[in-house]
Amino acid sequence: MTNFIPIFPLGIAVYPDEQLNLHIFEPRYKQLIKECIAENKPFGIPSVVDRRVAEYGTLVEIIRIEKTYDNGELDVVTRGIKVFRILEVIKSIPDKMFAGAIVSYPDNQFSSNARLHAQVVHAMRELHSILQINKNFQKEDEALSSYDMAHHVGLSLTEEYELLHLFQELQRLEYLKRHLLKVIPLMAEMERLKDRVKLNGHFRNLSTGEA
């Protein structure tokens, strides 16, 4: 299936089912949002990576307008629907200030593995514990998907984008697992280093080992 969608390129990776709050201030995107609201249609957010509009992005729907400002700017709440692949960017559209794209929607598999899922959740919680971060999700840990966790494990934009175009949940969980197994020892060592630095200059009680 292919279709034409208006696009709003951003330097982020948006995932299906993710809530994204946007402040709209550019005239072209105010026009885009108003048109999508009037016609009850979604729009696409392709990722901008290394200053280029990337091949993949996520179709989003507008949930509500949170606030309208006197100058026409908008605070909008959106939700990710599904990942798309850009086949062609249409930069010039008659009577429109915004661009669009012809896109297709790759098949996305969500079947998981309980053991692998539990390993990823445990590793994510271990990382948060090391960093002394408390993350509260709107779902129970058992119900978290790779998309739910991806923004909360310290991935770079490039890594978040790589995960965006993995189309099997098992692949995405493996990707997160490899990342976490790599960064957790580094973060743990940094915390130990921080503790050693804190000791510098302080009086300490040391045993000489003599009876």
Residue pairs with C-beta under 8 A, 6 or more apart in sequence:
1 104
1 105
2 87
2 102
2 103
2 104
3 102
3 103
4 90
4 100
4 101
4 102
4 103
5 42
5 43
5 44
5 59
5 84
5 100
5 101
5 103
6 32
6 35
6 36
6 43
6 44
6 96
6 98
6 99
6 100
7 43
7 44
7 45
7 46
7 53
7 57
7 86
7 89
7 98
7 99
7 100
7 101
8 22
8 29
8 32
8 43
8 44
8 45
8 98
9 45
9 46
9 47
9 48
9 53
9 57
10 45
10 46
10 47
10 48
11 47
11 48
11 49
11 157
12 45
12 47
12 157
12 160
13 47
13 58
13 150
13 157
13 160
13 161
13 163
13 164
14 20
14 45
14 47
14 57
14 58
14 60
14 80
15 58
15 80
15 147
15 150
15 151
15 164
16 58
16 80
16 81
16 82
16 83
16 108
16 147
17 79
17 80
17 145
17 147
17 148
18 58
18 79
18 80
18 147
18 151
19 63
19 77
19 78
19 79
20 45
20 60
20 77
20 78
20 79
20 80
21 66
21 75
21 76
21 77
21 78
22 74
22 75
22 76
22 77
22 78
23 73
23 74
23 75
23 76
24 30
24 33
24 73
24 74
24 75
24 76
25 73
27 97
28 96
28 97
28 98
29 98
30 72
30 73
30 74
31 96
31 97
31 98
32 43
32 96
32 97
32 98
33 43
33 62
33 74
33 76
35 41
35 96
36 42
36 43
36 62
37 62
37 65
42 59
42 60
42 61
42 62
42 81
43 59
43 60
44 57
44 58
44 59
44 60
44 84
44 101
44 103
45 57
45 58
45 60
46 53
46 54
46 55
46 56
46 57
46 84
46 86
46 101
47 53
47 54
47 56
47 57
47 157
47 161
47 164
48 54
49 157
49 158
49 161
50 158
53 86
53 89
54 161
55 85
55 86
55 165
56 83
56 84
56 85
56 86
56 161
56 164
56 165
57 83
57 84
57 86
57 164
58 80
58 81
58 82
58 83
58 84
58 164
59 80
59 81
59 82
59 83
59 84
59 103
59 105
60 78
60 79
60 80
60 81
61 78
61 79
61 81
62 76
62 77
62 78
63 77
63 78
63 79
64 76
64 77
65 74
65 75
65 76
65 77
66 75
66 76
66 77
67 74
67 75
68 74
68 75
80 147
82 105
82 108
83 105
83 106
83 108
83 164
83 165
83 167
84 103
84 104
84 105
84 106
85 103
85 104
85 105
85 106
85 165
86 101
86 102
86 103
87 101
87 102
87 103
87 104
88 101
88 102
89 99
89 100
89 101
90 99
90 100
90 101
90 102
91 99
92 99
93 99
93 100
106 165
106 167
107 167
108 167
108 168
109 167
109 168
109 169
109 170
110 145
110 169
111 168
111 169
111 170
112 145
112 169
112 170
112 173
113 170
113 173
116 170
116 173
116 174
116 177
117 142
117 144
117 173
119 177
120 146
120 149
120 173
120 176
120 177
120 180
121 141
121 142
121 144
121 149
123 176
123 177
123 180
123 181
123 184
124 149
124 152
124 153
124 176
124 180
125 141
126 180
126 184
127 153
127 154
127 180
127 183
127 184
127 187
128 134
128 135
128 152
130 184
130 187
130 188
130 191
131 187
135 152
137 144
137 148
139 148
145 169
146 163
146 169
146 172
146 173
146 175
146 176
147 172
149 176
150 160
150 163
150 172
150 176
151 160
153 176
153 179
153 180
153 183
154 179
154 183
155 163
155 179
159 179
162 175
163 172
163 175
163 176
166 172
166 175
